Amino acid sequence: LLVNPVGKHWGITNSIRLSLLLNLIGAALRTLINHHFGWVILGQFFIGMSSCFVYYNQMEFNFNWFHPKSRAIFNAILTLSVYIGGGLGNSVPLFFINPTGIHNEAEGQRQVYHYSLYMFYFILALCIVSLIIFRGQPPAGYG
């Protein structure tokens, strides 16, 4: 409901930036998991809001940046990347959290915190790369 007006009013580049900001805020809030689990819920809310922009921006980006003859393949790649990201999001914690190595609550909290911190840095790096890529405007004549 909010995504379409933001994209139409402020443009695709600013919509992408807002999505990155929401995702980064959510990741930062999730690093506070050991203080109160409510921070994780609030962080997931921001990440969920970001997801709405990701789905909308994907189609707008494809429509504005790629030639009509190549849109189908790029749409498939962009759609596949969303599903790959979801799959990685479900499997990456297995590389950071070792359930057999948790002998007390403090060790479990330490592992979860480090996982959250690594994910924050990873999302920050992706945001920086995305800001570099999307600093320009789409090619003229497409869309």
C-alpha positions as a LaTeX table, in Angstrom:
\begin{tabular}{lrrr}
\hline
Residue & $x$ (\AA) & $y$ (\AA) & $z$ (\AA) \\
\hline
Leu1 & 0.00 & 0.00 & 0.00 \\
Leu2 & 2.83 & 2.41 & 0.83 \\
Val3 & 5.39 & 1.08 & $-1.63$ \\
Asn4 & 3.77 & 2.13 & $-4.91$ \\
Pro5 & 3.24 & 5.80 & $-3.96$ \\
Val6 & 6.81 & 6.07 & $-2.65$ \\
Gly7 & 8.19 & 4.62 & $-5.86$ \\
Lys8 & 6.02 & 6.80 & $-8.08$ \\
His9 & 6.60 & 10.01 & $-6.11$ \\
Trp10 & 10.30 & 9.76 & $-5.23$ \\
Gly11 & 11.49 & 7.43 & $-7.97$ \\
Ile12 & 12.99 & 3.97 & $-8.12$ \\
Thr13 & 16.45 & 5.02 & $-6.88$ \\
Asn14 & 15.09 & 6.59 & $-3.69$ \\
Ser15 & 12.73 & 3.66 & $-3.22$ \\
Ile16 & 15.73 & 1.32 & $-3.37$ \\
Arg17 & 17.59 & 3.52 & $-0.88$ \\
Leu18 & 14.64 & 3.44 & 1.51 \\
Ser19 & 14.54 & $-0.34$ & 1.20 \\
Leu20 & 18.25 & $-0.54$ & 2.02 \\
Leu21 & 17.81 & 1.75 & 5.01 \\
Leu22 & 14.90 & $-0.29$ & 6.40 \\
Asn23 & 16.90 & $-3.49$ & 5.96 \\
Leu24 & 19.94 & $-2.01$ & 7.68 \\
Ile25 & 17.87 & $-0.70$ & 10.61 \\
Gly26 & 16.29 & $-4.13$ & 11.00 \\
Ala27 & 19.66 & $-5.87$ & 10.99 \\
Ala28 & 21.04 & $-3.41$ & 13.55 \\
Leu29 & 18.06 & $-3.98$ & 15.86 \\
Arg30 & 18.51 & $-7.75$ & 15.62 \\
Thr31 & 22.01 & $-7.44$ & 17.09 \\
Leu32 & 20.32 & $-6.43$ & 20.37 \\
Ile33 & 18.87 & $-9.95$ & 20.77 \\
Asn34 & 20.67 & $-10.57$ & 24.06 \\
His35 & 19.16 & $-7.46$ & 25.65 \\
His36 & 15.54 & $-8.26$ & 24.86 \\
Phe37 & 13.91 & $-10.51$ & 22.27 \\
Gly38 & 11.52 & $-7.67$ & 21.41 \\
Trp39 & 14.37 & $-6.01$ & 19.50 \\
Val40 & 14.48 & $-9.00$ & 17.17 \\
Ile41 & 10.74 & $-8.73$ & 16.53 \\
Leu42 & 11.06 & $-5.00$ & 15.81 \\
Gly43 & 14.07 & $-5.67$ & 13.57 \\
Gln44 & 12.12 & $-8.31$ & 11.65 \\
Phe45 & 9.31 & $-5.77$ & 11.21 \\
Phe46 & 11.70 & $-3.35$ & 9.50 \\
Ile47 & 13.14 & $-6.14$ & 7.36 \\
Gly48 & 9.61 & $-7.20$ & 6.43 \\
Met49 & 8.81 & $-3.63$ & 5.39 \\
Ser50 & 11.98 & $-3.65$ & 3.32 \\
Ser51 & 10.85 & $-6.84$ & 1.58 \\
Cys52 & 7.78 & $-5.07$ & 0.21 \\
Phe53 & 10.04 & $-2.53$ & $-1.45$ \\
Val54 & 12.31 & $-5.28$ & $-2.78$ \\
Tyr55 & 9.45 & $-6.99$ & $-4.62$ \\
Tyr56 & 8.10 & $-3.72$ & $-6.01$ \\
Asn57 & 11.53 & $-2.35$ & $-6.93$ \\
Gln58 & 12.44 & $-5.55$ & $-8.72$ \\
Met59 & 9.73 & $-5.07$ & $-11.33$ \\
Glu60 & 10.27 & $-1.31$ & $-11.64$ \\
Phe61 & 14.02 & $-1.78$ & $-11.92$ \\
Asn62 & 13.59 & $-4.41$ & $-14.61$ \\
Phe63 & 11.11 & $-2.25$ & $-16.53$ \\
Asn64 & 13.26 & 0.91 & $-16.41$ \\
Trp65 & 16.80 & $-0.41$ & $-16.78$ \\
Phe66 & 16.62 & $-3.21$ & $-19.32$ \\
His67 & 15.73 & $-3.31$ & $-22.99$ \\
Pro68 & 12.33 & $-4.90$ & $-23.66$ \\
Lys69 & 13.94 & $-7.86$ & $-25.46$ \\
Ser70 & 16.09 & $-8.74$ & $-22.44$ \\
Arg71 & 13.55 & $-8.08$ & $-19.68$ \\
Ala72 & 12.35 & $-11.68$ & $-19.42$ \\
Ile73 & 15.79 & $-13.09$ & $-18.64$ \\
Phe74 & 16.61 & $-10.32$ & $-16.17$ \\
Asn75 & 13.22 & $-10.74$ & $-14.50$ \\
Ala76 & 13.96 & $-14.44$ & $-14.08$ \\
Ile77 & 17.41 & $-13.66$ & $-12.62$ \\
Leu78 & 16.00 & $-11.06$ & $-10.21$ \\
Thr79 & 13.19 & $-13.37$ & $-9.10$ \\
Leu80 & 15.61 & $-16.26$ & $-8.63$ \\
Ser81 & 17.91 & $-14.05$ & $-6.54$ \\
Val82 & 15.04 & $-13.33$ & $-4.12$ \\
Tyr83 & 14.48 & $-17.06$ & $-3.60$ \\
Ile84 & 18.19 & $-17.76$ & $-3.28$ \\
Gly85 & 18.40 & $-15.01$ & $-0.65$ \\
Gly86 & 15.55 & $-16.61$ & 1.28 \\
Gly87 & 17.24 & $-20.00$ & 1.14 \\
Leu88 & 20.54 & $-18.55$ & 2.31 \\
Gly89 & 18.75 & $-16.76$ & 5.12 \\
Asn90 & 17.50 & $-20.12$ & 6.36 \\
Ser91 & 20.80 & $-21.99$ & 6.04 \\
Val92 & 23.48 & $-19.42$ & 6.95 \\
Pro93 & 22.83 & $-19.64$ & 10.73 \\
Leu94 & 24.03 & $-23.24$ & 10.59 \\
Phe95 & 27.53 & $-21.95$ & 9.78 \\
Phe96 & 27.62 & $-19.62$ & 12.79 \\
Ile97 & 25.71 & $-21.45$ & 15.51 \\
Asn98 & 26.99 & $-24.82$ & 16.67 \\
Pro99 & 24.27 & $-26.46$ & 18.77 \\
Thr100 & 26.62 & $-29.19$ & 19.97 \\
Gly101 & 29.11 & $-26.55$ & 21.17 \\
Ile102 & 26.62 & $-24.80$ & 23.41 \\
His103 & 27.21 & $-25.96$ & 26.98 \\
Asn104 & 25.57 & $-23.06$ & 28.79 \\
Glu105 & 23.29 & $-20.11$ & 28.16 \\
Ala106 & 26.14 & $-17.61$ & 27.89 \\
Glu107 & 27.76 & $-19.60$ & 25.07 \\
Gly108 & 24.47 & $-19.73$ & 23.17 \\
Gln109 & 23.98 & $-15.99$ & 23.61 \\
Arg110 & 27.51 & $-15.34$ & 22.39 \\
Gln111 & 27.02 & $-17.42$ & 19.24 \\
Val112 & 23.68 & $-15.81$ & 18.42 \\
Tyr113 & 25.09 & $-12.32$ & 18.99 \\
His114 & 28.07 & $-13.01$ & 16.71 \\
Tyr115 & 25.76 & $-14.37$ & 14.04 \\
Ser116 & 23.58 & $-11.24$ & 14.27 \\
Leu117 & 26.64 & $-9.01$ & 14.11 \\
Tyr118 & 28.07 & $-10.81$ & 11.07 \\
Met119 & 24.72 & $-10.52$ & 9.32 \\
Phe120 & 24.61 & $-6.79$ & 10.09 \\
Tyr121 & 28.07 & $-6.31$ & 8.55 \\
Phe122 & 27.08 & $-8.41$ & 5.52 \\
Ile123 & 23.91 & $-6.35$ & 4.99 \\
Leu124 & 25.92 & $-3.15$ & 5.46 \\
Ala125 & 28.35 & $-4.27$ & 2.75 \\
Leu126 & 25.46 & $-5.10$ & 0.41 \\
Cys127 & 23.93 & $-1.69$ & 1.10 \\
Ile128 & 27.18 & 0.06 & 0.21 \\
Val129 & 27.52 & $-1.92$ & $-3.01$ \\
Ser130 & 23.89 & $-1.23$ & $-3.89$ \\
Leu131 & 24.28 & 2.50 & $-3.27$ \\
Ile132 & 27.25 & 2.52 & $-5.64$ \\
Ile133 & 25.34 & 0.61 & $-8.32$ \\
Phe134 & 22.12 & 2.65 & $-8.05$ \\
Arg135 & 23.62 & 6.11 & $-7.92$ \\
Gly136 & 22.88 & 6.63 & $-11.62$ \\
Gln137 & 19.62 & 6.95 & $-13.46$ \\
Pro138 & 18.16 & 4.31 & $-15.77$ \\
Pro139 & 19.13 & 4.43 & $-19.43$ \\
Ala140 & 17.03 & 6.79 & $-21.52$ \\
Gly141 & 14.40 & 5.23 & $-23.73$ \\
Tyr142 & 13.57 & 2.15 & $-21.65$ \\
Gly143 & 10.35 & 1.95 & $-19.67$ \\
\hline
\end{tabular}
